[in-house]
């Protein structure tokens, strides 16, 4: 069987052979328009649709980018001449800390998520991602945390310990709320980022159009899948680290205090275990935009699709083996440095592979010149230079010389501006017609490009030499006569030229466009699904959800646009007046469910506000109001789940068109909610593993750990807790089974027992360190034991809350024997609780015995 | 030749694609942890790496065998039937070949990265 005959045979499901009658189509469009309408007036802010929330999200991230850019210019003014007094040392510290933090946490990561939230559903021919309210929640968390953090610099209260917050500087020598703001604020934003990652992973795997098998998905989706999966494993180490550092700052638990058994180096491990993958979390989705732009302007499919998948997945893995290359000068054994140096060199292989694929596509196609292509070319040139200096600093011996000098500043800006900012601006010019139906100006785009490209190189190329001459990073000024003056002045001039370029892009985006005509449909003649919409587009995403047979359906499937437009594919209507999209299988994209999506609501914003209250009040050590805010947040989330999730459908099945009937309600591993819970819990488990890592890290650095003098937590209480929690887990499993079997009485009894056992188990695990008199302030050992116990107890408490929710749900008739999404998801949560409890008990009670 | 129905989705798995990079990750972590713990706790005044280098050699052989097996299985799936690259047809066969080819390519990368890590043990003999 040849490829071609397979392709001919593959068109398994055909669109409707005849055009539906005009009146039918009108009626369908009217209903779809009504269901997907954007709320008006002040209700506009209750919108949850991806095309609206995504645009808010991107706009906010872009504003933070401009703010971070202004801070950069302030620094460049300060460094332009020696002995400058434009900024004080204190202000300079705040400025570079906020610049780095804003660019990383408030621009680079959110902009990846926001762009994906806008375009992922469109590339997948989905009406929206599976959890629109979760995206909205993420946005509100982000904007709240971001404004709070950025605003602090106006009150001279910003963090000033560098974007990496190394203790003991930040634990002992920086009183005030700056560091707390950083630790709590970013933890809050990271929770939002993990929520977005859940959304993007489930979206890519479960909400593809029918027929879009795993070998046909747009490359952008591969990159986003990898980056989102990386978020799950990269962000929890920082959340764990932030928790340790905040506990030390607020309650004097000595995790990083060497005098009481702690170790500041642990922070560096946890931070960079996040920090290095994060660079790739920024880079991959940005280069993904390039992977969409290049085929369009080369006019041909990408060369080496599988090789690019290799590059994305391979980079995703290897990037977790690089973190110690930020710690080459901390005195680790040579063999450790060697291992991380080797991995740092290895990551250049997949990174290079994808660049060669892009170049090959351009060489094999007929290049059409355009502004997006111009920025793409600039991006590749700059990024390759940054990559090359990366290969240099990955060698430990070279790094010993360059560490903490401007050479590293130059390197990281080449990588991040070439690898992220230029591709994102390219994407901005490329995708803009999908936002408001109009193209940005070609003329302004070209002018902006040259300002940005030239300005960037004038600013950052000399920094390599400033660094090699020995100028350290993060100093607010330098004396005359060291040979830094000219180079610094050139950099400052370049930075302002770059700034002019960015100002032109900004103007092009915000200038009134009343007189600019709408672009024609698919203005760049691209081949992928996001280019289906009319200009301007409708809110419904896609008129009917198509059957996909190829990687570039707009190029390769005959009459495709016509068939989508005329509603000849799936879900051309919204008969019941509900927002709907299709759920498909992960590998072959066979449709399995018609998923009802929630509509506009203020609940996500209120949930974000109350959740944010906990973190923001906590910054000022106002723990009582903070806890009240947290309790309110839990109440809001309960209400959100109660009215908006696992809603019982009015019928079991729905005809989605083309003779296909799909269920409206699925539970267990077939449901998107179960996947979301699983993915979320992987992130939580990763944070827990980091705490366990910390325990054993302390063991490696101490000759006696647990110390001889340690009195607890003993064996009895932890083992009792473990037994109770495992019993609660077992009862939860039985409750699920009895619910399915419709043994209502047994179900209630099992669930009540599970709830009671969970609470008792949580109390017992805390009783261990409590009754044996472990004082967490005295030494790091009691502190880490307490933390593991609290972590497990919190899991038990949340698990008990979930038991209560399921009880109430069944009592209220929201859950039945057949409709048991909640029960499946709670059981899944409890698998993780059981694992956490088992490991905690083995470590805190078992390890001292082994020792 | 097998027909399409012999390649049902439920027998395919995305997990196979990432087996080899996972082996690399485990190998990398084992090498790092073994060396770090040895140097911190047991190296003594001689600072010699001693058994760590042998341990790394054993890890490496085991990892390479695992990667080779997985890569070979991927290569065979890539060569299934008569399909040629770029494996972009909407058929179970091409999906099968694509997943095989991805597995194979990632195995090759993982093998190289594993060898890079192993080479460190050839050049470094002590804990300094």
Interface residues (C-beta under 8 A of the other chain):
Chain A: X1 X2 X3 X6 X7 X9 X10 X11 X12 X211 X213 X214 X215 X216 X301 X304 X305 X306 X307 X309 X310 X313 X314 X317 X318 X320 X321 X332 X333 X334 X335 X336 X338 X339 X340 X341 X342 X343 X345 X346 X349 X350 X548 X549 X550 X551 X585 X586 X587 X588 X590 X700 X701
Chain B: X1 X9 X12 X13 X14 X17 X18 X21 X22 X24 X25 X28 X31 X32 X35 X36 X37 X39 X40 X41 X49 X52 X81 X82 X83 X84 X85 X86 X87 X88 X89 X90 X91 X92 X93 X94 X95 X97 X98 X99 X101 X102 X105 X106 X109 X110 X112 X113 X116 X117 X119 X120 X121 X123 X124 X126 X127 X128
